[in-house]
Amino acid sequence: MDRGAAFFQTCRGDLFAAVEPVLERAQDAKVVRTDTDFTEIVQLVGGIAKIEVTAQGQREHILDIALDGLRYRG
């Protein structure tokens, strides 16, 4: 799908509108680190989704490691 397509842009806008306030609340509550934003998190998860894995559960393990890195450490 063309990333510039109106449908894609509408879906992306709706997703960001729904998730960004949740991310901000998590950051305010010091559950998620404050030096990131939703765009970076989407890129992180998207990159992990593209990894060719060699063992069952490997992608999930890598995602767990990445999400653990998003936790706030004050």
Secondary structure, DSSP 8 states (H G I E B T S, - for coil): --TTSHHHHHHHHHHHHHHHHHHHHHHHTTSB-SS--HHHHHHHHHHHHT---SSTTHHHHHHHHHHHHTB---
